[in-house]
Amino acid sequence: MTRPTPATTTARICPTCDGFPTVAVTSGTRDHRGHLPTTTVDCPTCSGTGTAPLRPRLTTADLGVSA
């Protein structure tokens, strides 16, 4: 039986496309048969995956606290 993945390894939703990475864009004009041609376009930030990489966790060494 598989267990759920921990929350620390799940990917974030892409902030640019909000998790909808591929959209269909119409040209606005119809062809000679009356069809509306569409083109699929992927999000340039996440390359069509819908997720963004996790941010690295800060440690106390990264904070650089000085006395």
C-alpha positions as CSV (number, residue, x, y, z in Angstrom):
1,M,0.0,0.0,0.0
2,T,1.4,3.4,-0.9
3,R,1.5,6.2,1.6
4,P,0.8,9.9,0.8
5,T,3.8,12.0,0.0
6,P,4.9,14.4,2.8
7,A,4.0,18.0,2.4
8,T,7.7,19.0,2.2
9,T,8.1,17.3,-1.2
10,T,5.0,18.5,-2.9
11,A,5.4,21.1,-5.7
12,R,4.0,24.5,-5.5
13,I,1.4,25.7,-8.1
14,C,2.9,28.0,-10.7
15,P,2.2,31.6,-9.8
16,T,2.0,32.7,-13.4
17,C,-0.6,30.2,-14.7
18,D,-2.2,29.2,-11.3
19,G,-1.9,25.5,-12.3
20,F,-3.5,25.8,-15.7
21,P,-0.4,25.4,-17.8
22,T,-1.8,24.9,-21.3
23,V,-4.5,27.0,-22.9
24,A,-6.2,27.0,-26.2
25,V,-6.0,30.4,-28.1
26,T,-8.3,31.1,-31.0
27,S,-7.3,33.2,-34.0
28,G,-10.6,35.0,-34.0
29,T,-11.4,34.1,-37.6
30,R,-13.2,31.1,-39.0
31,D,-11.9,28.9,-41.8
32,H,-13.9,28.1,-45.0
33,R,-15.8,25.3,-43.2
34,G,-16.8,27.5,-40.3
35,H,-14.4,26.0,-37.8
36,L,-12.6,28.2,-35.3
37,P,-8.9,27.2,-35.4
38,T,-7.2,27.0,-32.0
39,T,-3.5,26.8,-31.0
40,T,-2.3,25.4,-27.7
41,V,0.2,27.5,-25.8
42,D,2.2,26.4,-22.7
43,C,3.0,28.7,-19.8
44,P,6.5,30.1,-20.3
45,T,7.4,30.0,-16.6
46,C,6.7,26.4,-15.8
47,S,7.0,25.0,-19.4
48,G,3.6,23.5,-19.3
49,T,3.9,21.5,-16.0
50,G,1.7,23.7,-13.8
51,T,4.1,23.5,-10.9
52,A,7.0,25.7,-9.7
53,P,10.1,24.4,-7.8
54,L,10.0,24.5,-4.0
55,R,11.8,27.3,-2.3
56,P,14.8,26.3,-0.4
57,R,14.4,26.3,3.4
58,L,16.3,28.9,5.4
59,T,18.6,27.7,8.1
60,T,20.1,29.8,10.9
61,A,23.4,29.8,9.0
62,D,21.6,31.5,6.1
63,L,20.2,34.3,8.2
64,G,23.7,35.7,9.1
65,V,22.7,37.0,12.5
66,S,25.4,39.3,13.9
67,A,25.7,40.3,17.6
